[in-house]
Amino acid sequence: MPVRALGVCYYPEHWPEDWWAEDARRMAETGISFVRIGEFAWSRLEPVRGRFEFDWLERAVETLHGAGLKVVLGTPTATPPKWLVDEMPDMLPVGEDGRGRGFGSRRHYDFSHEGYRTECARIVEALARRFGTHPGIAAWQTDNEYACHLTALSYSPAALHGFRDWLGRKYQSPDALNRAWGNVFWSMEYGSFEEIELPNAALTEPAPAHVMDFRRYSSDSVVSFNRLQCDIIRRFSPGRDVIHNFMGRTLSFDHFALGADLDVSSWDSYPLGFLDQWAHRDPDFKAEFARAGDPDLQAMHHDLYRATSNGRWWIMEQQPGPVNWAPHNPAPRDGMVRLWTWEAFAHGAEVVSYFRWRQVPFAQEQMHAGLLRPDSVPAPGHGEAAAVAREIAGLDLPMPERADVAILFDYPSAWAWTTQPQGREFEYFRLVVDLYRALRRLGLSVDFLNAKSADPSPYRLVLAPGLFAWPQSLREKLATFDGIALVGPRSGSRDENFVIPPSLPPGLPAPLDALKVTRVETLPPNLTVPMEGQAGAFQIWREMLEVADAHVLRRSADGEAALVGGGSLRYLAGWPDEALAFGLLKDLAEEVGFPVLDLPAGLRLRRAGGLTYAFNYGGKAVRLSQHGIAGNFRLGSDDLPPSGVAILEA
Ligand code: GAL
């Protein structure tokens, strides 16, 4: 396995067969090593039930392999063919509005449907038997982008049936479920599991514990759906990595749980589309970075997904030019495709694979750029990919080690605060992004840890924002942690059954064991709570604390405790705006002895393996030494042009 390599997504079934060899030759010439194929090809692999037509795929694999390329073979289960849907129409998912979601695009299946799972097992086994030990097959991709197009949650009869079974196993008796969900409220008590409906059926807001269990059930279904494929592939294709390609800002299933079944996590990075869709940046910022993408969002996903499969991760799809699916689809500034690729490598990606080789002139994605234009002439992204290929070949770069700061992340917390946000703006992911941004501005590098199993002990600074319920193990680890842990806001404010803990949140260990959140409020836009003696304010969410004066480290201008501390614990009683997040984290970073910077919005760093990678997302040149960044340059120089990349020994 090469430590750093490029890949590309290719669809042999979209092109005449007599183009394949030339495509493969040009890929290799570009410096590409991996090619992902096959993930949407079911209708060509099995045009009618039982008639497997795999010869063309074998010829494609042979052609690519013959050119020295390594194939990542996708299982085609994101696109079940029409004949299969017609055989069992109840495999289609149902939307929250109760309407069936039909054939004619992709992802038209329900994770709970046992019949569809059997069909998936059948096609995956047939493919794995035929290709599992082929020397050209280096890895597998299961399905494609689980949950894309809002498909993790389905309100189908299959889901209802599966949910009832899952509840029966979890609670054993309806009484236990009634107690856990608080069903005495509004006479919601059930006499049997068969009476329980899906939460979209209720007239108004369903019980939050009901929704949480449905979210858990739905996440478990995605995980077990994927595991079925992993197990089959491993049986017939030993020694090959099993990969899935996650999507950005997708929270509807627990990626840690799914990642535990993978050898390698990957994700699909589309920086420009992301920024355009991201609601939490003002129009000036969006205009400034329209051709570069948000300088922090991609990096954050790299760090998050790195944590989901023990450190091994790829970019399976990297934006190569304008995409087709965002509200607006600008072209990247020259150099950005190279920069994005390097930023992924700086965060430890083994492979960065571009989506797609050639722009396809027909069907839904005809407006989506490829490395080649539809007429096979190189598009601008092609030259940048080739440049990176030359650069990685000439540089021997170590993989990243542990980062400075850890953020504890928890998918159920995202479900919880969507279920009961209390204020429209309270979005778990955004809270994490806001803190991550402040850390990046300080020039710090970040690891994410699964809150459920995290071991914070190797880190000097750990953040635990917005954790719905305490994993008991984490609370115990924090009791003996000797770095600094910044907890809150909202952390520990419910138990697993969505109940406010009897002794009131946050339930921290000593010396903050007497701390109580006694009241919370949410703040509408433009209502903020300024701090006393510190720039910035709380926005969106704010808590009132009962705490001994001796523990108060900072107050808001209205005299309430805003940050409290004792031993290694700090508790933050609100959602900090940009200035406050920066100021608070700067203080904490300095307290634990990290050197900090104050980087301009377009300049970002990543420290890894004794190297500092510098990226200029901005449209103007920057001089690194003016921002406190100096060292022996392995790539680039002190003057970083727009879209520039530098690597320093520092
Ligand atoms: C991804 C997907 C690809 C393609 C791409 C377009 O979400 O996996 O198949 O649709 O987006 O940007």
Boltz pocket constraint, residues with backbone or C-beta under 6 A from the ligand:
constraints:
  - pocket:
      binder: B
      contacts: [[A, 144], [A, 145], [A, 148], [A, 268], [A, 270], [A, 317], [A, 323], [A, 324], [A, 325], [A, 355], [A, 365], [A, 368]]
      max_distance: 6.0
